[in-house]
Amino acid sequence: QVQLVESGGGLVQPGGSLRLSCAPSGSTSSITLMGWVRQVPGKKRALVAIITNDGQSKYADSVQGRFTISRDNAKNTGALQMNGLKHEDTGVYYCNAFDGADDYFGQGTQVTVSA
């Protein structure tokens, strides 16, 4: 079992930056993939970014070039640096971890981009 706790959300103006952090606990050595997903009211969760154990990353087209995902395998932490934020980036962001068998999600952190 893996537990995930996110932090770092908040209100930011368009063009601003936020950094989200994810702190896994439990069977963290089993984690293969870490990522971030976003959910807005009325829509399903959508993948924002994902990173493998060896640092390979992939991004949704809408955030490519603005967001950077990272992880520290030694500290078992993950992060999402979000720059150039837009109104459409608003939503609840969930840290996601996959251990080869199960998907785990944190409780989510709200990101609101508004003037």
C-alpha positions as CSV (number, residue, x, y, z in Angstrom):
1,Q,0.0,0.0,0.0
2,V,1.1,3.5,-0.8
3,Q,-0.2,6.7,0.7
4,L,0.2,10.1,-1.0
5,V,0.0,13.6,0.4
6,E,0.0,16.6,-1.8
7,S,0.8,20.2,-0.9
8,G,1.4,23.5,-2.6
9,G,-1.8,24.4,-4.3
10,G,-3.5,27.8,-4.0
11,L,-4.6,30.9,-5.9
12,V,-2.4,32.4,-8.5
13,Q,-2.8,35.1,-11.2
14,P,-2.5,34.1,-14.9
15,G,1.2,33.9,-15.8
16,G,2.2,33.0,-12.3
17,S,3.9,29.9,-10.9
18,L,3.2,27.3,-8.3
19,R,5.0,24.2,-7.2
20,L,3.2,21.2,-6.0
21,S,4.8,18.5,-3.8
22,C,3.9,14.9,-3.2
23,A,5.1,12.9,-0.2
24,P,4.6,9.2,-0.6
25,S,4.6,6.8,2.4
26,G,4.1,3.1,2.9
27,S,5.6,0.7,0.3
28,T,7.4,3.4,-1.6
29,S,10.1,1.2,-2.9
30,S,7.5,-0.5,-5.1
31,I,6.6,2.7,-6.9
32,T,7.5,2.6,-10.6
33,L,5.6,5.5,-12.0
34,M,4.7,8.8,-10.4
35,G,2.5,11.4,-12.0
36,W,0.0,14.2,-11.6
37,V,-3.6,14.3,-12.8
38,R,-6.1,17.1,-12.8
39,Q,-9.8,17.1,-12.4
40,V,-12.3,19.8,-13.0
41,P,-16.0,19.7,-12.2
42,G,-18.0,17.6,-14.6
43,K,-15.0,16.0,-16.2
44,K,-12.9,12.9,-15.6
45,R,-9.4,13.1,-14.2
46,A,-6.9,13.8,-16.9
47,L,-3.2,13.1,-16.9
48,V,-1.0,16.2,-16.6
49,A,2.5,14.6,-16.4
50,I,4.2,11.4,-15.5
51,I,7.7,10.3,-14.7
52,T,9.5,6.9,-14.5
53,N,12.0,5.7,-12.0
54,D,14.9,6.6,-14.3
55,G,13.6,10.1,-14.9
56,Q,11.8,9.8,-18.3
57,S,8.9,12.2,-18.4
58,K,5.8,12.8,-20.5
59,Y,3.4,15.7,-20.5
60,A,-0.1,16.5,-21.7
61,D,0.1,18.7,-24.8
62,S,-1.6,21.5,-22.9
63,V,1.2,21.9,-20.4
64,Q,4.2,20.9,-22.4
65,G,6.9,23.6,-22.0
66,R,5.3,25.2,-19.0
67,F,5.2,22.4,-16.4
68,T,8.1,20.3,-15.2
69,I,7.7,17.0,-13.2
70,S,10.4,15.7,-11.0
71,R,11.1,13.1,-8.4
72,D,13.7,12.4,-5.8
73,N,14.0,8.6,-5.5
74,A,16.3,8.9,-2.5
75,K,13.8,11.1,-0.6
76,N,10.7,9.4,-2.1
77,T,9.2,12.7,-3.0
78,G,7.7,14.1,-6.2
79,A,7.0,17.6,-7.5
80,L,5.3,19.5,-10.3
81,Q,6.7,22.9,-11.1
82,M,4.0,24.9,-12.9
83,N,5.0,28.1,-14.8
84,G,3.0,30.4,-17.1
85,L,-0.2,29.3,-15.5
86,K,-3.5,29.8,-17.4
87,H,-7.1,29.9,-16.4
88,E,-7.6,26.5,-17.9
89,D,-5.0,25.0,-15.6
90,T,-7.5,25.5,-12.7
91,G,-8.6,22.3,-11.0
92,V,-7.8,19.8,-8.3
93,Y,-4.4,18.2,-8.8
94,Y,-3.8,14.7,-7.5
95,C,-0.5,13.0,-7.1
96,N,-0.6,9.5,-8.6
97,A,1.7,6.5,-8.0
98,F,1.7,3.1,-9.7
99,D,3.5,0.1,-8.2
100,G,3.0,-2.3,-11.1
101,A,-0.3,-3.5,-9.9
102,D,-2.3,-0.7,-8.3
103,D,-2.9,3.0,-8.9
104,Y,-2.8,5.3,-5.8
105,F,-4.0,8.9,-5.5
106,G,-3.6,11.5,-2.9
107,Q,-6.4,13.6,-1.5
108,G,-5.8,16.4,-4.0
109,T,-4.8,20.0,-3.8
110,Q,-6.8,22.9,-5.4
111,V,-5.1,25.1,-7.9
112,T,-7.0,28.2,-9.0
113,V,-5.7,30.5,-11.7
114,S,-7.6,33.8,-11.6
115,A,-7.0,37.5,-11.8
